[in-house]
Amino acid sequence: MSSTTQEAAKRTPLYNSHRELAARFGDYYGWEMADSYTDATEEHLRVRGGVGLIDLTFHGAIKVGGKEGAQFLHGLVTNDVKSLERGKGMRAAFLTGHGKVRAFCRILGLGDEYLVINDPQTHEKIFKYVFPFTYAGDFKADDVSDDYRILSVQGPKSLLVMKEICFEPVPPLDEHAWVETIIAGQHVLVARADHAGDTGFDIFVPLAGLKDVWDFILLKGAFHSISPVGLEAFETLRIEAGRPVWGIDIDENNMMLESGLADAVSFSKGCYTGQEAVAMATYRGHVSKKISGLIIEGDTVPARGDKVLKDGKETGHVTSAIKSPSLGKVIALALLKYGSFDPGTTVEVAAEQGISQASVVELPFYRMS
């Protein structure tokens, strides 16, 4: 995912700013993004011990509205859109008719409208999926990505930075909740978003004001030693936080409940696409497999797809793995079969370099103090 190429189809709007900071670039889902500025491990630990600024402008946004907007969107995603008040947000997913994961998303309640935040690898697919419903009733769906480009402030000192940069203080926010404020003269939304498993905020900025806000955050946040952090470190942070990513850990071959993202599903809302399959798995009492955490003995970092064994038989495979900068251990997310994903279970990981012992642990690997 993060190997540098010369043929990235799109480029971060902050490309020149990153070049001035001596960034190295990589190809992320067809976007040329800042991979790292110094050493990725150092950047990772700066977030864990302080605060970092991350360019997430490759995410996409769809604004949904119309008199029937809530009803249509409610029927397309796994969570309870109709209960979403202005200033609140939620995690959700789009499913296929068979209950397989089409994409993950976040939804912010804007009052009479909703903002659907998509990952870069699924944004165009989801817009093409949602837009045709606009012909079926009073339902509007517009690609507003350039109005809501994301800069993310992550780490235990992130709230201190927000106090420095926001015209009005950011109140205590639940995960995904948001407020409006002004930063560097730009009207922005600030949403609580703990991507790294610690305190964090996403700032939604219009494209025209993006560089001003980026520069202002680095200037005013210098008092708290903020620094830019690339996507290589962001990837290790999200693995420590136990956050599965669509296309890496989960895809359209997987049922929703296999992702472990129970907060993205309402088990009491009305009918939605894929609900029957989710209900069947729920009533059965367990899923047949699930994303789980592994702590692996030794220093060998397995590759994505390496087999996980229990009693000599295959019981799953690795989806993401790193040498954790925070824990000093090899950790992995793995899709494990029922009977193998209980914490404390002993398994083996069969990497190219050999077989390593591993223990199944409860996610996340990293918990804020």
C-alpha positions in Angstrom: 0.0 0.0 0.0 2.7 2.5 0.9 5.4 1.8 -1.7 6.5 4.9 -3.6 5.5 5.0 -7.2 5.7 7.6 -10.0 2.2 7.0 -11.2 -0.1 7.9 -8.4 -3.4 9.0 -10.1 -4.0 11.9 -7.6 -1.8 14.0 -5.4 -2.5 15.5 -1.9 -3.4 19.2 -2.2 -0.6 19.9 0.3 2.1 18.3 -1.9 4.2 21.5 -2.1 3.9 22.0 1.7 5.1 18.5 2.3 8.0 18.9 -0.1 9.2 22.0 1.8 9.2 19.8 4.9 11.4 17.2 3.1 8.7 14.6 3.1 9.1 11.3 1.3 6.0 10.3 -0.7 4.2 7.0 -1.2 1.3 5.7 -3.2 -1.8 5.2 -1.0 -4.8 3.9 -2.9 -3.8 5.9 -6.0 -3.0 9.1 -4.1 0.5 10.5 -3.7 0.7 11.3 0.0 3.4 12.1 2.6 4.9 8.8 3.7 7.3 10.2 6.3 9.2 13.3 7.1 12.0 11.9 9.4 12.0 8.4 10.8 8.5 6.7 10.9 9.2 5.1 14.2 10.1 8.5 15.7 7.0 10.0 14.2 4.9 7.2 15.7 6.4 7.8 19.2 5.9 11.5 19.0 2.2 10.9 18.6 2.1 8.5 21.5 4.0 10.9 23.7 2.7 14.2 22.5 0.9 15.2 19.3 1.2 15.0 15.5 -0.5 16.6 12.5 -1.5 14.2 9.7 -2.7 14.9 6.2 -5.8 12.8 5.5 -7.0 14.8 2.5 -7.4 11.7 0.4 -10.7 10.9 2.2 -13.9 11.6 0.4 -17.2 13.2 1.5 -20.8 12.9 0.3 -23.5 15.2 1.5 -26.9 13.6 1.7 -30.1 15.6 1.9 -33.7 16.0 0.7 -37.0 15.3 2.4 -36.4 11.6 2.2 -32.6 11.8 2.8 -32.7 10.3 6.3 -35.0 7.5 5.1 -32.9 6.6 2.1 -29.6 6.7 4.0 -31.0 4.9 6.9 -31.9 2.0 4.6 -28.4 1.9 3.0 -26.2 1.7 6.1 -25.8 -0.5 9.2 -26.3 2.2 11.9 -29.3 4.2 13.0 -29.2 7.4 10.9 -32.6 8.5 11.9 -31.5 8.9 15.5 -28.4 11.1 14.6 -28.8 14.6 15.9 -27.0 17.7 14.6 -23.5 17.8 16.1 -23.3 14.1 16.6 -21.7 11.4 14.5 -21.4 7.6 14.2 -19.5 4.9 12.5 -21.4 2.8 10.0 -20.9 0.5 7.0 -22.4 -0.1 3.6 -23.2 -3.8 3.0 -24.1 -5.9 0.0 -27.4 -7.7 -0.1 -25.7 -10.7 1.3 -24.4 -8.8 4.3 -20.8 -8.5 3.1 -18.9 -5.3 3.7 -19.0 -2.9 0.8 -17.3 -0.1 2.7 -16.8 1.4 6.1 -17.7 5.1 6.7 -18.4 7.8 9.3 -21.6 9.8 9.3 -22.0 13.3 10.8 -25.4 14.7 11.5 -25.7 18.2 10.0 -29.3 18.8 10.9 -31.4 18.3 7.8 -28.4 16.8 6.0 -25.8 14.2 6.6 -22.1 14.1 5.8 -20.8 10.6 4.9 -17.0 10.4 5.2 -15.5 7.6 3.1 -12.1 6.0 2.9 -10.1 6.9 -0.2 -10.2 3.3 -1.5 -14.0 3.2 -1.4 -15.2 6.7 -1.9 -15.8 6.6 -5.7 -17.5 3.2 -5.4 -19.9 4.4 -2.7 -20.8 7.6 -4.5 -21.6 5.5 -7.6 -23.7 3.2 -5.4 -25.6 6.0 -3.6 -26.2 8.5 -6.4 -28.7 6.5 -8.4 -31.1 6.5 -5.5 -31.5 10.2 -6.1 -33.8 9.3 -9.0 -36.1 7.4 -6.8 -37.4 10.2 -4.6 -36.6 13.4 -2.8 -33.1 12.3 -2.0 -29.9 14.3 -2.8 -26.3 13.1 -2.8 -23.5 15.4 -3.7 -19.7 14.7 -3.8 -18.4 17.5 -1.5 -14.9 16.2 -0.9 -13.2 19.5 -1.7 -15.4 21.3 0.9 -14.3 18.8 3.7 -10.6 17.9 3.3 -9.3 16.4 6.5 -6.4 17.4 8.6 -6.0 15.3 11.8 -4.4 16.2 15.1 -3.6 13.0 17.1 -2.0 12.3 20.5 -2.5 13.0 24.2 -1.7 16.7 23.7 -4.1 17.2 20.8 -6.7 19.0 23.0 -4.0 21.5 24.1 -3.3 22.2 20.4 -7.0 22.6 19.6 -7.2 25.2 22.4 -4.3 27.1 20.7 -5.7 27.1 17.2 -9.5 27.4 17.5 -11.2 30.7 17.7 -13.7 29.2 20.1 -12.8 26.5 22.7 -13.6 22.9 21.6 -16.0 21.5 24.3 -15.7 17.9 25.5 -16.8 15.7 22.6 -17.8 12.1 22.4 -16.2 10.0 19.6 -17.5 11.3 16.2 -19.3 14.4 17.7 -18.4 17.7 16.1 -18.5 21.5 16.4 -18.1 24.4 14.1 -15.3 26.9 14.7 -12.8 29.1 12.9 -9.1 28.2 12.4 -6.8 30.6 10.5 -9.8 32.6 9.3 -11.4 29.5 7.8 -14.8 28.1 8.9 -14.2 24.5 9.7 -15.8 21.5 11.4 -13.9 19.8 14.2 -14.9 16.2 15.0 -13.5 13.9 17.8 -11.7 11.1 16.0 -9.4 8.9 18.0 -7.7 7.2 15.0 -4.6 6.3 16.9 -6.3 4.9 20.0 -5.7 8.1 22.0 -7.3 11.5 21.9 -7.6 13.0 18.5 -9.5 15.4 16.3 -10.3 15.6 12.6 -10.5 19.1 11.1 -12.7 19.4 8.0 -11.3 22.3 5.9 -12.4 23.8 2.5 -9.8 23.2 -0.1 -9.1 26.9 -0.7 -8.1 27.3 3.0 -6.2 24.1 3.4 -2.7 25.4 3.3 -3.5 28.3 5.6 -4.9 25.9 8.2 -2.0 23.5 7.9 0.6 26.2 8.4 -1.4 27.8 11.2 -1.6 24.5 13.1 2.1 23.9 12.9 2.8 27.5 13.9 0.5 27.7 16.9 1.0 24.1 17.9 4.8 24.5 18.1 4.3 25.5 21.8 3.2 21.9 22.3 5.9 20.5 20.0 3.5 19.4 17.3 5.1 18.0 14.1 3.9 16.5 10.9 3.4 12.8 10.8 3.3 10.7 7.6 1.0 7.8 6.7 3.7 5.2 7.4 3.5 6.1 11.1 -0.3 6.5 10.9 -0.5 2.9 9.7 1.4 1.5 12.7 -0.6 3.7 15.0 -3.9 2.4 13.7 -2.7 -1.3 14.0 -1.8 -0.7 17.6 -5.3 0.8 18.0 -6.8 -2.4 16.6 -8.6 -0.6 13.8 -9.4 -2.8 10.7 -9.1 -1.1 7.3 -11.3 -2.0 4.3 -9.3 -3.6 1.6 -6.6 -4.8 3.9 -8.2 -6.5 6.9 -11.8 -6.7 5.7 -13.4 -6.6 2.2 -16.4 -7.8 0.3 -15.6 -11.4 1.2 -16.3 -10.7 4.9 -19.5 -10.4 6.9 -20.0 -7.2 8.9 -19.7 -8.7 12.3 -16.4 -10.3 11.4 -14.9 -6.8 11.5 -15.4 -6.5 15.3 -16.8 -3.0 14.8 -20.0 -3.5 16.8 -20.4 0.2 17.3 -21.0 0.6 13.6 -24.2 -1.6 13.7 -27.6 -0.9 15.2 -29.3 -4.1 16.3 -32.7 -2.4 16.8 -33.2 -0.2 13.7 -35.5 -1.0 10.8 -34.6 -2.8 7.6 -31.4 -1.9 5.7 -29.4 -3.6 3.0 -27.7 -6.7 4.3 -29.7 -6.7 7.6 -31.0 -10.2 7.3 -27.4 -11.7 7.2 -26.4 -9.5 10.2 -29.5 -10.7 12.1 -28.8 -14.4 11.4 -25.2 -14.1 12.7 -26.5 -12.3 15.8 -29.2 -14.8 16.6 -26.8 -17.7 16.0 -24.8 -16.3 19.0 -21.4 -16.0 17.3 -19.7 -15.3 14.1 -17.8 -18.0 12.2 -14.6 -15.8 12.2 -13.5 -12.4 13.4 -10.7 -9.9 13.3 -8.5 -10.5 16.4 -5.3 -9.4 17.9 -2.1 -11.5 18.0 1.1 -10.9 20.0 3.8 -13.0 18.3 7.0 -14.2 19.9 10.3 -13.3 18.4 11.2 -10.6 15.9 9.7 -12.0 12.7 7.0 -9.8 11.3 4.6 -12.0 9.2 3.3 -10.9 5.9 -0.3 -10.3 5.1 -1.9 -13.6 4.2 0.4 -15.8 6.3 -1.4 -18.7 7.9 -2.4 -18.9 11.5 -2.4 -22.5 12.9 -4.0 -24.1 15.9 -3.1 -27.7 16.8 -1.4 -27.9 13.4 -4.5 -27.0 11.4 -5.2 -23.7 9.6 -7.5 -21.5 11.7 -7.1 -18.1 10.0 -4.6 -15.7 8.4 -2.7 -12.5 9.2 -4.2 -9.3 7.7 -1.8 -6.6 9.1 1.4 -7.0 11.1 4.1 -4.7 12.5 6.9 -4.5 15.1 5.0 -2.3 17.5 7.1 0.9 18.4 5.0 1.4 21.5 5.0 -2.2 22.8 8.4 -3.4 21.5 6.7 -6.6 20.3 5.5 -8.1 17.0 1.7 -7.7 16.8 -0.8 -8.6 14.1 -4.4 -8.3 13.2 -5.7 -11.7 12.0 -8.9 -13.1 10.8 -9.5 -16.1 13.0 -12.1 -18.9 13.0 -14.6 -19.4 15.8 -12.9 -21.4 18.5 -9.6 -19.7 18.0 -10.3 -16.0 18.7 -10.9 -16.0 22.4 -8.2 -14.0 24.3 -5.6 -16.3 25.8 -5.7 -18.9 23.0 -2.3 -20.1 21.9 -1.7 -20.3 18.1 1.2 -20.4 15.6 2.0 -18.1 12.7 3.5 -19.7 9.7 5.7 -17.0 8.0 8.2 -17.5 5.2 11.0 -17.4 7.8 9.5 -20.1 9.9 6.8 -20.8 12.5 6.4 -18.5 15.5 4.3 -18.9 18.7 1.6 -16.4 19.3 -1.2 -15.5 21.7 -4.6 -14.1 21.0 -5.2 -10.9 22.9 -8.1 -8.5 23.3 -8.1 -5.5 21.0 -6.9 -2.8 21.1 -3.2 -3.5 21.6 -2.6 0.1 22.8 -4.8 1.8 25.4 -4.6 5.4 26.4 -3.4 5.9 30.0 
